Amino acid sequence: SNGSSSLFFIDPATFEIQRTLAVTHQGRPLPRLNELEWVEGLIYANVWRSDWIVMIDPDSGRVVGQVNLKALKPAGANVLNGIAYDKDQQRLLVTGKYWPRLYHIKLFNRPE
């Protein structure tokens, strides 16, 4: 991710771009993609300067789900900016810039 609406798949050995994926939400480009995580066949991305995590189909680039984490953001805290996936516990770990806590969350009704 370079913060745009495009994701780049890069060969780890040569660093050459193998594929570019245009990400769209409701038919429009979705910019400010940040903090990516691969979760069971989907790409999760934080939308920079928002409280949203989106779930992206890696084949089509279409946003197939979204989660609003506004309720987790501490008063006076900065932006959501951290996603990690704990495969063993099947949960996300989320935090933000200067947040005092790391949250463990499980998502139900996840898109297939």
Salt bridges, closest charged atoms under 4 A:
GLU40 OE1 - ARG110 NH2 3.66
ASP51 OD1 - LYS73 NZ 3.81
ASP86 OD2 - ARG91 NE 3.00
